[in-house]
Amino acid sequence: MNGALQAVCIAGILIPCCVMDVKIKKLPTLWLLVWIMVGWLANGSFGAGALFFFMSVLPGTFLYMVSLLTKGGMGRGDALLYLAVGAVLGMGKTLTVLLFSLFLAAGYGVLQMKIRKRSGKYRIPFAPFTAGGYFLFMIAGL
């Protein structure tokens, strides 16, 4: 999938997810499943692409396992979000976006704890940080 098409697909994934995550702290599961299928059809449904697709969903699969093990410490919707992002971008790009997202979320969390005196149990919507991580990824030109 070329870069412009990837960017359009990622916008199609992230924009509704950001809105819903901020407003109701839930992600649209059906929407994400559709995008996982789009990524599978575009990148991995045939031949050598199947290995690419399998590798590309590993970050999201790992996050899903973390969600199960931590009993929701990280939301399952966030894991599905990374399954969809991975299906479109591939593993390497998805890991870079995830790293940027984690740094942004950690910085925000520290600010919330220092400035607003929030506890470490304060839950933040992660989809906007994924969008920010993708934006940084695009700026970096990686």
C-alpha positions in Angstrom: 0.0 0.0 0.0 1.5 3.4 -1.0 2.1 6.2 1.5 -0.8 8.4 0.5 -3.3 5.6 0.7 -1.9 4.5 4.1 -2.3 8.0 5.4 -5.9 8.1 4.2 -6.6 4.7 5.8 -5.0 5.7 9.1 -7.0 9.0 9.2 -10.1 6.8 8.6 -9.2 4.7 11.6 -7.9 7.4 14.0 -10.4 10.3 13.5 -13.5 8.4 14.7 -11.5 6.6 17.4 -10.1 9.8 18.8 -13.6 11.4 19.0 -15.2 8.4 20.6 -12.3 7.8 23.0 -12.3 11.4 24.3 -16.1 11.6 24.5 -17.1 8.2 25.9 -13.8 6.4 26.5 -14.8 3.5 24.2 -13.6 2.6 20.8 -15.8 1.5 17.9 -15.0 -2.3 17.8 -16.9 -3.0 14.6 -15.2 -0.1 12.9 -11.8 -1.4 13.9 -12.6 -4.9 12.8 -13.6 -3.6 9.4 -10.2 -1.8 9.1 -8.3 -4.9 10.2 -10.1 -6.7 7.3 -9.2 -3.8 4.9 -5.6 -4.1 5.9 -5.7 -7.9 5.4 -7.2 -7.5 2.0 -4.8 -4.8 1.0 -1.6 -6.2 2.4 -1.8 -9.8 3.4 -4.5 -11.9 1.9 -2.3 -13.5 -0.8 1.0 -15.3 -0.9 4.0 -13.6 0.7 1.7 -10.9 1.9 0.2 -13.3 4.5 3.5 -13.3 6.4 3.6 -9.4 6.2 0.1 -9.3 7.6 0.8 -11.8 10.4 3.9 -9.8 11.4 2.0 -6.5 11.2 -0.6 -7.5 13.7 1.9 -8.7 16.3 2.1 -5.4 18.2 -1.7 -5.3 18.5 -1.8 -8.9 19.5 0.8 -8.2 22.2 -1.3 -5.3 23.5 -4.4 -7.4 23.6 -2.5 -10.0 25.7 -1.4 -7.2 28.0 -5.0 -6.1 28.3 -6.1 -9.5 29.3 -3.3 -10.0 31.8 -3.8 -6.6 33.4 -7.5 -7.0 33.5 -8.1 -3.8 31.6 -5.1 -1.8 32.6 -4.8 -1.2 29.0 -8.1 -1.2 27.2 -9.0 -3.9 24.7 -10.1 -1.2 22.3 -6.6 0.2 22.3 -5.3 -3.2 21.4 -7.8 -3.5 18.5 -6.8 0.0 17.4 -3.2 -1.2 17.1 -4.3 -4.3 15.3 -6.0 -2.1 12.7 -3.1 0.3 12.5 -0.7 -2.6 12.2 -2.8 -4.2 9.4 -2.5 -1.0 7.4 1.1 0.2 8.2 3.0 -3.0 8.9 5.0 -4.0 12.0 8.0 -1.7 11.8 5.9 1.5 11.3 3.4 0.4 13.9 6.1 -0.1 16.5 7.5 3.3 15.8 4.0 4.9 16.1 3.4 2.9 19.4 6.7 4.2 20.8 5.9 7.8 20.0 2.4 7.3 21.4 3.7 5.9 24.6 6.2 8.8 25.1 3.4 11.3 24.5 1.0 9.5 26.9 3.7 9.3 29.5 4.5 13.0 29.3 0.8 13.8 29.6 0.4 11.5 32.5 3.3 13.1 34.3 1.9 16.5 33.7 -1.5 15.4 35.0 0.1 14.0 38.2 2.2 17.1 38.8 -0.1 19.9 37.8 -3.5 18.5 38.5 -2.5 16.2 41.3 -4.1 13.2 39.7 -3.3 9.8 41.0 -1.6 7.1 39.0 -4.9 5.3 38.6 -6.3 8.2 36.4 -7.4 6.7 33.1 -6.6 8.6 29.9 -7.9 8.0 26.4 -5.0 6.5 24.4 -6.4 7.0 20.8 -5.4 10.7 20.7 -1.9 9.8 21.6 -1.9 7.2 18.9 -2.9 10.0 16.5 -0.1 12.2 17.9 2.4 9.3 17.6 1.3 8.8 13.9 1.6 12.6 13.3 5.2 12.6 14.8 6.0 9.5 12.7 4.9 11.4 9.5 6.8 14.5 10.5 10.0 12.4 11.1 9.6 10.9 7.7 10.3 7.4 8.9 
